[in-house]
Amino acid sequence: MSWPMNPEIKLIRLWQSGYQFFVTIITFIFDTCVLTFVRKPAHPKGLAIVRLDSIGDFILWLDVAKEFRNLYPNTKITLIANQMWSCLAKLLPYWDEVIPVDRKKLTRNLTYRFKTLKQIRSLGFKTAIHPLLSREYLRGDCLIRATGALHKIGFTGDLNNMTSWQKEISDKWYSQLIPATT
């Protein structure tokens, strides 16, 4: 037996979806303007890895991280990391540079978002990898887009952290999406 939904809950969900749509459109336009006017280097090089998840997921991923150094031995590897654990990441030998990103400020502060997108865009990467299954449109996916990399690789992902229409938009920012197995 299914219980009818409370009208106030329906109204709250409708407001949330409208707000999410508005924020997505505004950030898409803002990001497009920023990325249009910030020039990429003419000869991109290096590898960017985007990881903005929690410290526990980062720790579990470290065995995979050291394999990136084996796969790309003579390449500069830059980790675009969650600011909460970026100081730990700087101590590890798997990358040459760590760029800390404040997750909250990235979505709530346009000045910070502008500076972060500009910094990442100006580095000019040949390849960018986003090794998260549950991607986030306003954070990880936008940073992959900002890299301007020739090859952008990620997982097909799921809808845990974004809506289906956000996923449809951000899937186009990748040159290769790897299907995840159950």
C-alpha positions in Angstrom: 0.0 0.0 0.0 1.4 3.4 -1.0 0.8 6.4 1.3 -0.2 9.7 -0.4 2.6 12.3 -0.3 2.0 15.3 2.0 1.3 18.4 -0.1 4.0 20.4 1.8 6.6 17.8 0.9 5.5 18.0 -2.8 5.9 21.8 -2.7 9.4 21.5 -1.0 10.6 19.0 -3.7 9.2 21.1 -6.5 11.0 24.2 -5.0 14.3 22.2 -4.6 14.2 20.9 -8.2 13.5 24.5 -9.5 16.3 25.9 -7.4 18.7 23.1 -8.6 17.7 23.9 -12.2 18.4 27.6 -11.7 21.8 27.0 -10.1 22.8 24.6 -12.8 21.9 27.0 -15.6 23.6 30.0 -13.9 26.8 28.0 -13.2 26.8 26.6 -16.7 26.6 30.2 -18.2 29.2 31.5 -15.7 31.6 28.6 -16.3 31.2 29.0 -20.1 32.1 32.7 -19.9 35.1 32.1 -17.7 36.4 29.2 -19.9 35.8 31.2 -23.1 38.0 34.1 -21.9 40.8 32.2 -20.1 43.2 30.9 -22.7 44.6 27.4 -22.6 48.3 26.9 -23.3 49.0 26.2 -26.9 50.8 22.9 -26.1 48.9 21.1 -23.4 50.9 18.5 -21.4 50.5 16.6 -18.2 47.8 14.6 -16.5 45.2 16.0 -14.2 43.3 13.7 -11.7 40.2 15.2 -10.2 39.2 13.8 -6.7 37.0 15.9 -4.5 35.5 13.1 -2.4 35.9 12.4 1.3 39.2 11.3 2.9 38.0 7.7 3.4 37.4 7.2 -0.3 40.8 8.9 -1.0 42.6 6.5 1.4 40.9 3.5 -0.2 41.9 4.8 -3.7 45.6 5.2 -2.9 46.6 1.8 -4.2 45.1 2.8 -7.6 46.8 6.2 -7.3 50.3 4.8 -7.3 49.5 2.9 -10.5 49.0 6.3 -12.3 52.7 7.0 -11.7 53.6 3.6 -13.3 51.3 4.3 -16.3 52.6 7.8 -16.8 56.2 7.6 -15.7 57.6 10.7 -17.5 54.5 12.9 -17.2 53.7 15.7 -14.8 50.7 14.5 -12.7 48.6 17.1 -11.0 46.0 16.1 -8.4 43.0 18.4 -8.1 42.0 17.5 -4.5 39.5 18.2 -1.8 41.1 20.8 0.4 40.2 18.8 3.5 42.8 16.2 2.8 45.1 17.9 0.2 47.9 18.4 2.8 48.0 14.6 3.2 48.1 14.2 -0.6 51.1 16.6 -0.8 53.1 14.2 1.3 52.7 11.3 -1.2 55.0 10.7 -4.1 52.3 9.8 -6.7 51.9 13.3 -8.2 54.0 16.3 -8.8 51.5 19.0 -7.8 48.4 19.1 -5.7 45.8 21.8 -6.2 43.5 22.1 -3.2 39.8 22.9 -3.9 37.3 23.9 -1.2 34.1 22.1 -2.2 31.7 24.5 -0.5 33.3 27.6 -1.8 33.4 26.2 -5.3 29.6 26.0 -5.4 28.8 29.1 -3.2 31.4 31.7 -4.0 31.6 33.0 -7.6 34.9 34.8 -7.0 36.5 31.6 -5.7 34.9 29.6 -8.5 36.3 32.0 -11.1 39.8 31.9 -9.6 39.8 28.1 -9.4 38.5 27.6 -12.9 41.0 30.1 -14.2 43.9 28.4 -12.4 43.0 25.0 -13.7 42.3 26.2 -17.3 45.7 28.0 -17.5 47.7 24.9 -16.6 46.7 23.1 -19.9 46.5 19.4 -19.5 46.7 16.7 -22.3 44.7 14.2 -20.3 42.3 14.6 -17.4 40.8 11.7 -15.4 37.9 11.8 -13.0 37.9 8.4 -11.2 34.6 8.7 -9.3 31.6 6.6 -10.0 29.1 9.1 -8.4 30.2 12.3 -10.2 29.0 15.7 -9.2 27.9 18.2 -11.9 28.8 21.4 -10.0 32.1 20.2 -8.7 34.1 17.4 -10.3 32.5 17.5 -13.7 32.9 21.3 -14.0 36.6 20.9 -13.1 37.1 18.3 -15.8 35.5 20.7 -18.2 37.8 23.5 -16.9 41.0 21.4 -17.6 40.4 21.8 -21.4 42.2 18.5 -21.7 42.4 16.8 -25.1 41.4 13.5 -23.5 38.9 13.6 -20.6 38.1 10.2 -19.0 35.5 9.3 -16.4 32.9 6.8 -15.4 29.4 6.7 -16.9 28.4 7.2 -13.3 25.1 7.1 -11.6 22.5 9.6 -10.5 23.4 9.7 -6.8 24.8 13.2 -6.9 23.2 14.7 -10.0 20.0 14.7 -12.0 19.6 12.9 -15.3 19.6 16.2 -17.2 22.8 17.4 -15.4 24.4 14.0 -16.4 23.3 14.4 -20.0 25.0 17.8 -20.1 28.2 16.8 -18.4 28.6 13.5 -20.2 29.4 15.6 -23.3 32.4 17.1 -21.5 34.2 13.8 -21.5 35.9 12.2 -24.5 35.6 8.7 -23.0 33.2 7.4 -20.4 33.9 4.0 -18.9 30.9 1.9 -18.0 31.0 0.7 -14.3 30.2 -2.9 -13.5 28.1 -3.9 -10.6 
